[in-house]
Amino acid sequence: MSDKKQNGFKSPDLSKLQLVVIDDKTRIYVDIKEDPEEAKKNYLERLENRKP
């Protein structure tokens, strides 16, 4: 019989991340060392480039 493989994924530790609110429904977590405004700007730029 085959053995069941274990999942190697570990969830990130949210205590080491900071919350960045994009809008009412969207929130992202970034490293504490990162600038939240820069992360928000980068997220919105990626979103604009994705939409046709």
C-alpha positions, -999 to 999 in steps of 0.1 A, spaced: 0 0 0 11 36 -5 18 59 24 -1 91 27 22 121 22 22 148 49 15 184 39 46 205 42 29 238 41 31 260 73 9 290 77 27 323 82 30 337 118 7 367 118 24 381 149 54 388 127 33 406 100 14 438 99 -21 443 85 -26 467 55 -62 477 47 -67 482 10 -105 488 11 -135 475 31 -132 440 17 -94 437 11 -67 433 36 -31 421 31 -3 412 55 32 424 49 65 421 68 68 444 98 99 460 81 80 470 50 63 503 44 25 498 45 18 526 20 43 512 -5 27 477 -1 -7 492 -7 5 510 -38 22 479 -52 -10 458 -46 -31 484 -65 -7 486 -94 -7 448 -98 -45 448 -97 -47 475 -124 -22 456 -147 -42 424 -144 -75 439 -155 -79 443 -193 
